[in-house]
Amino acid sequence: MIPARLEAPERSLRGLPVIAAAIVAAILPAFFLGSLSVEIRSEVGYGESAAGLVFASFFAASAVVSSRMGRWVDRFGPKIGLSTALAGTCLVNLAIALGARTLAALIALSAIAGICNATAQLGANVYIARNLPIHRQGIGFAVKQSAMPGAALIAGILLPSVALTLGWRWVFAIGSALGVAALIAVRVRVEPDSQPAQNRAHQVQRDTQRAPRGALVMLAVAAAFSTAAAITLGGFFVESTINSGVSPATAGYAFALGSLISILVRLLVGGYADRQPGNLLGVVAVMILIGSCTSLIFVAQTPTAHFIGLPLAFGAGWAWPGLFNLSVIRASPGFPGRATGITQTGVYVGGAVGPVLFGFTAEHWSYSAAWVLAAVMGVCAAAAVSLGQRLLVSSASRTRNDLASVD
C-alpha cells in the first residue's frame, strides 16, 4: 500500500499534460472566433459589435451554467466532466467547419461551446485539488491556466498558416481533431474517482456550510472586471494591431508571441506560489493593475505601441488566473468545484460583457477609447481583488473563533 501511495502524486503530475490539452481543446473555439474575426465577418457579413456578441455568447453561456456545473463535477468527478465537455466541443467545431453560415448559427454554436468550456474548466480544477499534493498545486494551476494562452498561441499560428491559405473553416476542422485527441487522452490517462458519488455529495453539502460565500462573491465580481479587461487581448489584440497598420500575418505571429510570454510567466508564478503558503491575492491585484496600465500604451494605435506593450500586457495582465484559482482553492479545500464555480461565474460574465463593450466602443468611437475602457476595468478589478482578500481573512478568523468556542 505504501508504494502505491507514494506513486499517486507522481501519477497525478503526469496527468497534468492531459488536463492542459483538454482545456486547450475546450477553449479553442473562443479564440478561433476572436482571432479569425476579420475573415469570418467578411464571409458571413456582420460588424465589429456583432463580432463581440459572437465572442461574448461563449462566455455568457459559461456564466449561466458555471455554478451548477461546479456542484455536478464535485459529485461525479473530473473524468466524467472533462469527457462530456470534450465530446461537445468536438461536435461544435465540426458544425462550424461544415456549416454555420449565419450570425445566429455562430452565436448558438459559440454558446454551446461555452457550456462545454465551463464544464472542462471545473473538471480540471477538481482534478488538481483532489489529486495533486498541496505543495504542487501552484504549478498544477499554472499548467492548467497556461492552456488558455496556449490556445491563443495555436490560434495565432493557424491564422497565417491555415486560415489565410486554406480558409478559416479548416481551422475549426483542425480544432475538432484536436478535441478528439484530447478526449481519447482523458479516457485513457485520467483515472476515475475512487470515492462513490453519493459520499462526495454528502461531503460537498457539509463543507459548503463553512464556505466563505461573501468573499467568493466579491472575488467573482473581481474576476468579472479583470476578465473583461484581459479578454480583450484574446478577442481584439489582433484586430487592433491590424487597425494600426500591421499585416494580418504579422499580427497573428505577434499574438502568438504574447501568448507564449503569458505561458512562461504563469509557470514561473506557479512555481513561486508552491513556495508560499496562504492566498496570494495581493500578488494577483498587482499583476492586474500592471496589465491594465499597460493597456493604455495601445491607445497610441501605432505598430510600435502594440509591440512595446505586448510583453507586459500578456505577461502581467493575462497571467493572473492560476494564482487566483489557487487562492480560491486554498480558501475552500472541501468543495473546489463549487467554490471555483462561483468565481468562474464572474470570469464568464466578464468574458461575455467585455468583448461587447470593447467592440461597441471600437466601432462607434475608436480602438484608443476601447483600450482606455479596458484599463479602467482593470483598475476596478484590482480594487475588488483586494477587498475580496480582506473578506477571506475576516471569514477565516471567524471560522477559527467558532471552532475554538466549540472546543
Summary of the structure (lengths in Angstrom):
residues: 407
radius of gyration: 20.3
end to end distance: 34.4
largest distance: 69.8
contacts: 1640
relative contact order: 0.16
helix: 87%
strand: 0%
